[in-house]
Amino acid sequence: MTARRFPVTDIQRAVQDCLSTAPRVVDELERLTGYPSSSIRVCLARLEEEQLVHRERIGIKRAAGYYYLWHSGPAPKTDATAAQQPITKHEPNNRRDYLVAALFGQAGESK
């Protein structure tokens, strides 16, 4: 089987035109543009590297999976520090497992 080749600029233009109207999944882009999904996925990867499109991961509740909804334009900036959990410091409790304590003594004891 011979692979069909398509002009990259034509695919990119068609994909960007479709995404400029509304966010879409790859299957919709395949149906609207007429290009195969493999070519569209390669095109979307290139456009994402150039920050011309971005994707949103959507979880599927009835199945343990997800799909990507593609949007036009660069990804919105998020505050990375807000998503991180603060680090809490715990005081040492100076306790050991009972087997370790039987062999080596309690933590903090010096012999």
MODELLER restraints for C-alpha pairs under 7 A, 6 or more apart:
rsr = mdl.restraints
at = mdl.atoms
rsr.add(forms.Gaussian(group=physical.xy_distance, feature=features.Distance(at['CA:12:A'], at['CA:43:A']), mean=6.17, stdev=0.5))
rsr.add(forms.Gaussian(group=physical.xy_distance, feature=features.Distance(at['CA:14:A'], at['CA:33:A']), mean=6.21, stdev=0.5))
rsr.add(forms.Gaussian(group=physical.xy_distance, feature=features.Distance(at['CA:15:A'], at['CA:29:A']), mean=6.73, stdev=0.5))
rsr.add(forms.Gaussian(group=physical.xy_distance, feature=features.Distance(at['CA:16:A'], at['CA:72:A']), mean=6.91, stdev=0.5))
rsr.add(forms.Gaussian(group=physical.xy_distance, feature=features.Distance(at['CA:19:A'], at['CA:71:A']), mean=5.98, stdev=0.5))
rsr.add(forms.Gaussian(group=physical.xy_distance, feature=features.Distance(at['CA:19:A'], at['CA:72:A']), mean=5.28, stdev=0.5))
rsr.add(forms.Gaussian(group=physical.xy_distance, feature=features.Distance(at['CA:20:A'], at['CA:72:A']), mean=5.68, stdev=0.5))
rsr.add(forms.Gaussian(group=physical.xy_distance, feature=features.Distance(at['CA:23:A'], at['CA:69:A']), mean=6.30, stdev=0.5))
rsr.add(forms.Gaussian(group=physical.xy_distance, feature=features.Distance(at['CA:23:A'], at['CA:70:A']), mean=5.40, stdev=0.5))
rsr.add(forms.Gaussian(group=physical.xy_distance, feature=features.Distance(at['CA:23:A'], at['CA:71:A']), mean=4.67, stdev=0.5))
rsr.add(forms.Gaussian(group=physical.xy_distance, feature=features.Distance(at['CA:24:A'], at['CA:69:A']), mean=5.52, stdev=0.5))
rsr.add(forms.Gaussian(group=physical.xy_distance, feature=features.Distance(at['CA:24:A'], at['CA:70:A']), mean=5.33, stdev=0.5))
rsr.add(forms.Gaussian(group=physical.xy_distance, feature=features.Distance(at['CA:24:A'], at['CA:71:A']), mean=6.91, stdev=0.5))
rsr.add(forms.Gaussian(group=physical.xy_distance, feature=features.Distance(at['CA:25:A'], at['CA:68:A']), mean=6.32, stdev=0.5))
rsr.add(forms.Gaussian(group=physical.xy_distance, feature=features.Distance(at['CA:25:A'], at['CA:69:A']), mean=4.93, stdev=0.5))
rsr.add(forms.Gaussian(group=physical.xy_distance, feature=features.Distance(at['CA:25:A'], at['CA:70:A']), mean=5.95, stdev=0.5))
rsr.add(forms.Gaussian(group=physical.xy_distance, feature=features.Distance(at['CA:26:A'], at['CA:37:A']), mean=6.50, stdev=0.5))
rsr.add(forms.Gaussian(group=physical.xy_distance, feature=features.Distance(at['CA:27:A'], at['CA:37:A']), mean=6.93, stdev=0.5))
rsr.add(forms.Gaussian(group=physical.xy_distance, feature=features.Distance(at['CA:30:A'], at['CA:36:A']), mean=5.85, stdev=0.5))
rsr.add(forms.Gaussian(group=physical.xy_distance, feature=features.Distance(at['CA:30:A'], at['CA:37:A']), mean=5.53, stdev=0.5))
rsr.add(forms.Gaussian(group=physical.xy_distance, feature=features.Distance(at['CA:47:A'], at['CA:53:A']), mean=5.76, stdev=0.5))
rsr.add(forms.Gaussian(group=physical.xy_distance, feature=features.Distance(at['CA:48:A'], at['CA:54:A']), mean=5.70, stdev=0.5))
rsr.add(forms.Gaussian(group=physical.xy_distance, feature=features.Distance(at['CA:51:A'], at['CA:73:A']), mean=6.69, stdev=0.5))
rsr.add(forms.Gaussian(group=physical.xy_distance, feature=features.Distance(at['CA:51:A'], at['CA:74:A']), mean=4.82, stdev=0.5))
rsr.add(forms.Gaussian(group=physical.xy_distance, feature=features.Distance(at['CA:52:A'], at['CA:72:A']), mean=6.43, stdev=0.5))
rsr.add(forms.Gaussian(group=physical.xy_distance, feature=features.Distance(at['CA:52:A'], at['CA:73:A']), mean=4.73, stdev=0.5))
rsr.add(forms.Gaussian(group=physical.xy_distance, feature=features.Distance(at['CA:52:A'], at['CA:74:A']), mean=5.45, stdev=0.5))
rsr.add(forms.Gaussian(group=physical.xy_distance, feature=features.Distance(at['CA:53:A'], at['CA:70:A']), mean=6.94, stdev=0.5))
rsr.add(forms.Gaussian(group=physical.xy_distance, feature=features.Distance(at['CA:53:A'], at['CA:71:A']), mean=5.65, stdev=0.5))
rsr.add(forms.Gaussian(group=physical.xy_distance, feature=features.Distance(at['CA:53:A'], at['CA:72:A']), mean=4.50, stdev=0.5))
rsr.add(forms.Gaussian(group=physical.xy_distance, feature=features.Distance(at['CA:53:A'], at['CA:73:A']), mean=4.58, stdev=0.5))
rsr.add(forms.Gaussian(group=physical.xy_distance, feature=features.Distance(at['CA:53:A'], at['CA:74:A']), mean=5.46, stdev=0.5))
rsr.add(forms.Gaussian(group=physical.xy_distance, feature=features.Distance(at['CA:54:A'], at['CA:70:A']), mean=5.86, stdev=0.5))
rsr.add(forms.Gaussian(group=physical.xy_distance, feature=features.Distance(at['CA:54:A'], at['CA:71:A']), mean=5.37, stdev=0.5))
rsr.add(forms.Gaussian(group=physical.xy_distance, feature=features.Distance(at['CA:54:A'], at['CA:72:A']), mean=6.46, stdev=0.5))
rsr.add(forms.Gaussian(group=physical.xy_distance, feature=features.Distance(at['CA:54:A'], at['CA:73:A']), mean=6.46, stdev=0.5))
rsr.add(forms.Gaussian(group=physical.xy_distance, feature=features.Distance(at['CA:54:A'], at['CA:74:A']), mean=5.70, stdev=0.5))
rsr.add(forms.Gaussian(group=physical.xy_distance, feature=features.Distance(at['CA:54:A'], at['CA:75:A']), mean=5.22, stdev=0.5))
rsr.add(forms.Gaussian(group=physical.xy_distance, feature=features.Distance(at['CA:55:A'], at['CA:68:A']), mean=5.88, stdev=0.5))
rsr.add(forms.Gaussian(group=physical.xy_distance, feature=features.Distance(at['CA:55:A'], at['CA:69:A']), mean=5.52, stdev=0.5))
rsr.add(forms.Gaussian(group=physical.xy_distance, feature=features.Distance(at['CA:55:A'], at['CA:70:A']), mean=4.38, stdev=0.5))
rsr.add(forms.Gaussian(group=physical.xy_distance, feature=features.Distance(at['CA:55:A'], at['CA:71:A']), mean=5.94, stdev=0.5))
rsr.add(forms.Gaussian(group=physical.xy_distance, feature=features.Distance(at['CA:56:A'], at['CA:68:A']), mean=5.45, stdev=0.5))
rsr.add(forms.Gaussian(group=physical.xy_distance, feature=features.Distance(at['CA:56:A'], at['CA:69:A']), mean=5.12, stdev=0.5))
rsr.add(forms.Gaussian(group=physical.xy_distance, feature=features.Distance(at['CA:56:A'], at['CA:70:A']), mean=6.35, stdev=0.5))
rsr.add(forms.Gaussian(group=physical.xy_distance, feature=features.Distance(at['CA:57:A'], at['CA:66:A']), mean=6.59, stdev=0.5))
rsr.add(forms.Gaussian(group=physical.xy_distance, feature=features.Distance(at['CA:57:A'], at['CA:67:A']), mean=5.92, stdev=0.5))
rsr.add(forms.Gaussian(group=physical.xy_distance, feature=features.Distance(at['CA:57:A'], at['CA:68:A']), mean=4.73, stdev=0.5))
rsr.add(forms.Gaussian(group=physical.xy_distance, feature=features.Distance(at['CA:57:A'], at['CA:69:A']), mean=6.51, stdev=0.5))
rsr.add(forms.Gaussian(group=physical.xy_distance, feature=features.Distance(at['CA:58:A'], at['CA:66:A']), mean=5.37, stdev=0.5))
rsr.add(forms.Gaussian(group=physical.xy_distance, feature=features.Distance(at['CA:58:A'], at['CA:67:A']), mean=5.38, stdev=0.5))
rsr.add(forms.Gaussian(group=physical.xy_distance, feature=features.Distance(at['CA:58:A'], at['CA:68:A']), mean=5.97, stdev=0.5))
rsr.add(forms.Gaussian(group=physical.xy_distance, feature=features.Distance(at['CA:59:A'], at['CA:65:A']), mean=6.06, stdev=0.5))
rsr.add(forms.Gaussian(group=physical.xy_distance, feature=features.Distance(at['CA:59:A'], at['CA:66:A']), mean=4.19, stdev=0.5))
rsr.add(forms.Gaussian(group=physical.xy_distance, feature=features.Distance(at['CA:59:A'], at['CA:67:A']), mean=6.61, stdev=0.5))
rsr.add(forms.Gaussian(group=physical.xy_distance, feature=features.Distance(at['CA:60:A'], at['CA:66:A']), mean=5.17, stdev=0.5))
rsr.add(forms.Gaussian(group=physical.xy_distance, feature=features.Distance(at['CA:94:A'], at['CA:107:A']), mean=5.01, stdev=0.5))
rsr.add(forms.Gaussian(group=physical.xy_distance, feature=features.Distance(at['CA:94:A'], at['CA:108:A']), mean=6.23, stdev=0.5))
rsr.add(forms.Gaussian(group=physical.xy_distance, feature=features.Distance(at['CA:95:A'], at['CA:106:A']), mean=6.33, stdev=0.5))
rsr.add(forms.Gaussian(group=physical.xy_distance, feature=features.Distance(at['CA:95:A'], at['CA:107:A']), mean=5.72, stdev=0.5))
rsr.add(forms.Gaussian(group=physical.xy_distance, feature=features.Distance(at['CA:96:A'], at['CA:106:A']), mean=6.12, stdev=0.5))
rsr.add(forms.Gaussian(group=physical.xy_distance, feature=features.Distance(at['CA:96:A'], at['CA:107:A']), mean=6.16, stdev=0.5))
